[in-house]
């Protein structure tokens, strides 16, 4: 019987496996967001702290690898932690660590060009995730908590174990800050339906540990470039309502990026904007990627909670994607027009 996408290891076992490894590479999904960046940075720093080394020093046994465009706030929060970033065509280092840890995803498609590097190392790979879908063969050890609002919620407990403290409130501020980053961004700064008492207790612990939460909000949410606002105007200009007004759809083409000077990472948060319309239950953003002769369309979906909830994870599953009940996505090898047609069929 094939392995299932579910937890098969405790955090205690995972902590022990990390403690025993002399070299560790921490990975996450392509185009990392706040939770992915926060989780990887926090874990590398916690591992360094457990070995009493600097997270930027040569002696640090762990490093984080990224692929795809990085968020604009990355340099402001990375603090010289040992990291590497790779483009889609970059050759990966000839490095063979004792352990690989993947956070915030367990899907081959989300690893992008790192997937082929991971495959022969799956037997020494750990996945820590909170998404409802993934590929079990990515890792021999998995901790999957789909009730967690962010992977950083799970990593808060793991980082505490690794550093030998009883509570995340006792973590070093350098570890607490990226954990708060992931928790805050994946909950929409504590306004989404995934906010629970446990989320707020962890946020309070991390602030007690020294997180400057207002400064972090300014770094992440208040550093837009003019190009982002120009791109937002293009997205809003494309806005259309379907399904009797309950579904809002926006589209961005490559020409929109070229003409506004915006970058792929500038679209963050756009998909949430139409949810401010009262009758809208689900908002979709279609983004054109890839060359004209081989078009790729990325679909992002967000839905409102309540009795009329639309499960966008179920919709994107039909398109080969997935995610959460209220936040999911898919990537289709076709034009925006064809992607929109297939998306609406999936809703039906």
C-alpha positions as CSV (number, residue, x, y, z in Angstrom):
1,X,0.0,0.0,0.0
2,X,1.5,3.4,-1.0
3,X,2.7,5.7,1.7
4,X,0.1,8.4,2.7
5,X,0.6,12.2,3.0
6,X,0.5,12.2,6.8
7,X,2.8,12.5,9.9
8,X,5.1,9.5,10.5
9,X,7.5,11.0,13.0
10,X,7.2,13.1,16.2
11,X,8.9,16.4,16.7
12,X,11.1,14.7,19.3
13,X,12.4,12.2,16.7
14,X,12.9,15.0,14.2
15,X,14.8,17.1,16.7
16,X,17.0,14.1,17.6
17,X,17.7,13.5,13.9
18,X,18.7,17.1,13.4
19,X,20.9,17.0,16.4
20,X,22.8,14.0,15.1
21,X,23.5,15.5,11.6
22,X,26.8,17.2,10.9
23,X,25.6,19.0,7.8
24,X,22.1,20.1,7.0
25,X,20.4,21.9,4.0
26,X,17.1,23.5,4.7
27,X,14.8,24.0,1.7
28,X,11.3,25.4,1.0
29,X,9.1,26.0,-2.0
30,X,9.8,28.1,-5.1
31,X,9.2,31.8,-4.7
32,X,9.3,31.8,-0.9
33,X,6.8,33.8,1.0
34,X,6.9,35.0,4.6
35,X,6.2,31.6,6.2
36,X,8.8,29.9,4.0
37,X,11.5,32.5,4.6
38,X,10.7,32.7,8.3
39,X,10.7,29.0,8.8
40,X,14.0,28.4,7.0
41,X,15.8,31.2,8.7
42,X,14.5,30.3,12.2
43,X,15.5,26.6,11.7
44,X,19.0,27.4,10.6
45,X,19.5,29.9,13.5
46,X,18.1,27.4,16.0
47,X,20.4,24.7,14.7
48,X,23.4,27.1,15.0
49,X,22.3,28.0,18.5
50,X,22.1,24.4,19.5
51,X,25.7,23.9,18.4
52,X,26.8,27.3,19.9
53,X,28.0,28.6,16.5
54,X,27.1,31.7,14.5
55,X,24.3,31.1,11.8
56,X,26.6,33.1,9.4
57,X,29.8,31.4,10.3
58,X,31.7,28.6,8.5
59,X,31.2,26.3,11.5
60,X,27.4,26.5,11.2
61,X,26.2,23.0,10.1
62,X,23.1,24.3,8.5
63,X,22.3,26.5,5.5
64,X,19.0,27.5,3.7
65,X,18.7,27.2,-0.1
66,X,16.1,29.1,-2.1
67,X,14.9,29.1,-5.7
68,X,12.8,31.5,-7.6
69,X,12.4,35.3,-7.0
70,X,12.9,36.3,-3.4
71,X,10.6,38.6,-1.5
72,X,11.6,42.3,-1.3
73,X,12.0,42.1,2.5
74,X,14.4,39.1,2.5
75,X,17.6,41.1,2.9
76,X,16.1,43.1,5.8
77,X,15.4,39.9,7.8
78,X,18.1,37.5,6.7
79,X,20.8,39.0,9.0
80,X,23.6,37.3,7.1
81,X,22.3,33.8,8.0
82,X,24.0,31.2,5.8
83,X,21.8,31.1,2.7
84,X,22.1,30.5,-1.1
85,X,19.6,31.4,-3.8
86,X,19.5,29.7,-7.2
87,X,17.9,30.7,-10.5
88,X,15.9,28.3,-12.6
89,X,18.9,27.4,-14.8
90,X,21.7,27.6,-12.2
91,X,23.8,24.5,-11.5
92,X,23.4,23.3,-8.0
93,X,26.5,22.8,-5.8
94,X,28.1,19.4,-5.6
95,X,27.3,19.1,-2.0
96,X,26.0,16.0,-0.2
97,X,24.7,16.9,3.3
98,X,23.9,14.3,5.9
99,X,20.3,15.7,6.2
100,X,17.8,17.7,4.2
101,X,14.9,19.4,5.8
102,X,12.1,20.8,3.7
103,X,9.6,23.3,5.3
104,X,6.3,24.7,4.1
105,X,5.9,22.2,1.3
106,X,6.2,18.5,0.5
107,X,5.3,18.7,-3.2
108,X,7.8,17.9,-6.0
109,X,6.3,20.6,-8.2
110,X,6.8,23.3,-5.5
111,X,10.5,22.4,-5.2
112,X,11.1,23.5,-8.8
113,X,14.7,23.0,-9.9
114,X,15.7,21.7,-6.4
115,X,13.5,18.6,-6.9
116,X,16.0,16.6,-8.9
117,X,18.6,17.3,-6.2
118,X,16.3,16.1,-3.5
119,X,15.1,12.8,-5.2
120,X,18.3,10.7,-4.5
121,X,18.4,12.1,-1.0
122,X,14.7,11.4,0.0
123,X,15.8,8.7,2.4
124,X,17.6,11.3,4.5
125,X,15.0,14.1,4.0
126,X,12.5,15.5,6.6
127,X,9.4,17.4,5.6
128,X,7.7,19.7,8.1
129,X,4.5,21.2,6.5
130,X,1.0,22.3,7.2
131,X,-0.6,21.9,3.7
132,X,-3.3,19.4,3.0
133,X,-1.6,17.9,-0.1
134,X,1.9,16.7,-0.8
135,X,4.0,13.9,-2.2
136,X,4.9,11.4,0.5
137,X,8.0,10.2,-1.4
138,X,9.7,13.6,-0.9
139,X,10.9,12.5,2.5
140,X,11.3,9.5,4.7
141,X,10.3,11.5,7.9
142,X,7.3,13.8,7.9
143,X,5.5,16.0,10.3
144,X,2.3,17.3,8.8
145,X,0.0,19.5,10.9
146,X,-2.9,20.8,8.7
147,X,-4.4,22.5,11.7
148,X,-1.4,24.8,12.0
149,X,-2.0,28.3,10.6
150,X,1.7,28.5,9.4
151,X,4.6,26.1,9.3
152,X,6.3,28.5,11.7
153,X,3.6,27.6,14.3
154,X,5.0,24.0,14.3
155,X,8.6,25.2,14.0
156,X,8.2,27.3,17.2
157,X,7.9,24.1,19.2
158,X,10.8,22.5,17.3
159,X,13.1,25.4,17.7
160,X,12.4,25.4,21.4
161,X,13.4,21.7,21.6
162,X,16.5,22.2,19.6
163,X,17.7,25.1,21.7
164,X,16.7,23.5,25.0
165,X,14.2,26.1,26.2
166,X,10.8,25.4,27.7
167,X,8.8,27.9,25.7
168,X,9.1,30.0,22.5
169,X,9.0,33.0,24.8
170,X,12.6,32.0,25.9
171,X,13.9,31.8,22.3
172,X,16.6,34.2,21.2
173,X,15.1,37.2,19.5
174,X,16.9,36.3,16.2
175,X,15.0,33.0,16.1
176,X,11.7,34.5,17.4
177,X,11.6,37.2,14.7
178,X,11.4,34.9,11.6
179,X,8.9,32.7,13.4
180,X,6.7,35.7,14.0
181,X,7.2,36.7,10.4
182,X,5.8,33.4,9.2
183,X,3.0,33.3,11.7
184,X,1.9,36.9,10.9
185,X,2.1,36.7,7.1
186,X,0.2,33.4,6.8
187,X,-2.6,34.7,9.0
188,X,-2.8,38.0,7.1
189,X,-1.4,39.8,10.2
190,X,-3.9,37.9,12.4
191,X,-7.1,38.6,10.5
192,X,-7.7,35.4,8.6
193,X,-9.9,32.5,9.8
194,X,-6.9,30.4,10.6
195,X,-6.2,32.5,13.7
196,X,-6.8,30.4,16.8
197,X,-6.0,30.8,20.5
198,X,-2.8,28.8,20.0
199,X,-1.7,31.3,17.3
200,X,-2.3,34.3,19.5
201,X,-0.5,32.6,22.4
202,X,2.5,31.9,20.2
203,X,2.5,35.4,18.9
204,X,2.5,36.7,22.5
205,X,5.4,34.4,23.4
206,X,7.4,35.6,20.4
207,X,6.8,39.3,21.3
208,X,7.9,38.4,24.8
209,X,11.1,37.0,23.3
210,X,11.8,40.4,21.9
211,X,10.2,40.6,18.4
212,X,9.7,44.3,17.4
213,X,6.4,43.6,15.7
214,X,5.7,47.1,14.4
215,X,9.2,47.3,12.8
216,X,8.6,43.9,11.2
217,X,5.3,45.0,9.7
218,X,6.9,48.1,8.2
219,X,9.7,46.0,6.7
220,X,7.3,43.5,5.1
221,X,4.2,45.5,4.3
222,X,5.3,49.1,4.0
223,X,8.2,48.9,1.5
224,X,6.3,48.8,-1.8
225,X,7.9,50.2,-4.9
226,X,5.9,52.5,-7.2
227,X,6.0,49.7,-9.8
228,X,3.9,47.5,-7.5
229,X,1.1,50.1,-7.3
230,X,1.2,50.5,-11.1
231,X,0.9,46.7,-11.4
232,X,-2.0,46.7,-8.9
233,X,-3.8,49.2,-11.1
234,X,-3.5,46.8,-14.0
235,X,-4.8,43.9,-11.9
236,X,-7.8,45.9,-10.8
237,X,-8.5,47.1,-14.3
238,X,-8.8,43.4,-15.4
239,X,-11.3,42.6,-12.6
240,X,-14.4,40.7,-13.6
241,X,-17.1,39.0,-11.6
242,X,-18.5,35.6,-12.5
243,X,-20.7,32.9,-11.0
244,X,-23.5,35.5,-10.2
245,X,-21.0,37.8,-8.6
246,X,-19.5,35.5,-6.0
247,X,-16.3,34.9,-7.9
248,X,-13.8,37.7,-8.7
249,X,-11.1,37.1,-11.3
250,X,-8.1,39.3,-12.1
251,X,-5.5,38.6,-14.8
252,X,-1.9,39.8,-15.2
253,X,0.0,39.3,-18.5
254,X,3.7,39.5,-19.1
255,X,3.2,42.8,-20.8
256,X,1.8,44.2,-17.6
257,X,5.1,43.4,-15.8
258,X,7.2,44.7,-18.7
259,X,5.3,48.0,-19.0
260,X,5.1,48.8,-15.3
261,X,8.6,47.6,-14.4
262,X,7.2,45.3,-11.8
263,X,8.6,41.9,-10.7
264,X,6.8,38.6,-9.9
265,X,7.2,39.2,-6.2
266,X,5.2,42.4,-6.5
267,X,1.9,40.6,-6.8
268,X,1.8,39.5,-3.2
269,X,-1.6,40.3,-1.6
270,X,-3.3,41.2,-4.9
271,X,-5.6,38.2,-4.8
272,X,-7.0,39.2,-1.4
273,X,-8.2,42.7,-2.6
274,X,-11.5,41.7,-4.3
275,X,-12.6,39.9,-1.1
276,X,-13.6,43.4,0.3
277,X,-16.6,43.2,-2.0
278,X,-19.5,42.0,0.0
279,X,-20.9,39.4,-2.3
280,X,-17.6,38.0,-3.4
281,X,-16.9,34.6,-1.8
282,X,-13.8,33.6,-3.8
283,X,-11.1,35.7,-5.5
284,X,-8.8,34.4,-8.2
285,X,-5.6,35.9,-9.7
286,X,-4.3,34.5,-13.0
287,X,-0.7,35.4,-13.8
288,X,1.0,34.7,-17.1
289,X,4.4,33.2,-16.9
290,X,6.9,31.7,-19.3
291,X,7.6,32.5,-23.0
292,X,4.8,33.1,-25.6
293,X,5.5,29.8,-27.4
294,X,5.2,27.8,-24.1
295,X,2.7,29.7,-21.9
296,X,2.3,28.9,-18.3
297,X,-0.5,30.4,-16.1
298,X,-0.3,30.5,-12.3
299,X,-3.6,30.5,-10.5
300,X,-4.0,31.8,-6.9
301,X,-7.3,31.5,-5.1
302,X,-8.5,32.9,-1.7
303,X,-12.0,32.3,-0.2
304,X,-14.0,33.8,2.6
305,X,-15.0,31.7,5.6
306,X,-18.6,31.2,6.8
307,X,-21.5,29.0,5.9
308,X,-21.1,29.6,2.2
309,X,-17.4,28.7,2.2
310,X,-15.9,27.6,-1.1
311,X,-13.1,25.0,-0.7
312,X,-10.5,26.3,-3.1
313,X,-8.2,23.4,-2.2
314,X,-10.8,21.1,-3.7
315,X,-11.1,23.3,-6.8
316,X,-7.3,23.5,-7.4
317,X,-6.9,19.8,-6.8
318,X,-8.9,19.3,-10.0
319,X,-6.3,21.4,-11.8
320,X,-3.3,19.6,-10.4
321,X,-2.7,22.0,-7.6
322,X,-3.7,22.4,-4.0
323,X,-3.1,24.1,-0.7
324,X,-5.6,25.0,2.0
325,X,-9.3,25.2,2.2
326,X,-9.2,29.0,1.9
327,X,-5.9,29.6,0.1
328,X,-4.7,27.4,-2.7
329,X,-3.2,27.5,-6.2
330,X,-2.3,25.7,-9.3
331,X,0.0,26.1,-12.3
332,X,-1.3,25.2,-15.8
333,X,0.7,24.9,-19.0
334,X,-1.6,27.0,-21.1
335,X,-2.7,30.6,-21.9
336,X,-4.6,32.7,-19.5
337,X,-7.8,32.3,-21.5
338,X,-7.5,28.5,-21.5
339,X,-6.6,28.6,-17.7
340,X,-9.6,30.7,-16.9
341,X,-11.9,28.3,-18.9
342,X,-10.5,25.3,-17.1
343,X,-10.7,27.0,-13.7
344,X,-14.4,27.9,-14.1
345,X,-15.1,24.3,-15.2
346,X,-13.4,23.2,-12.0
347,X,-15.7,25.4,-9.9
348,X,-18.7,23.8,-11.5
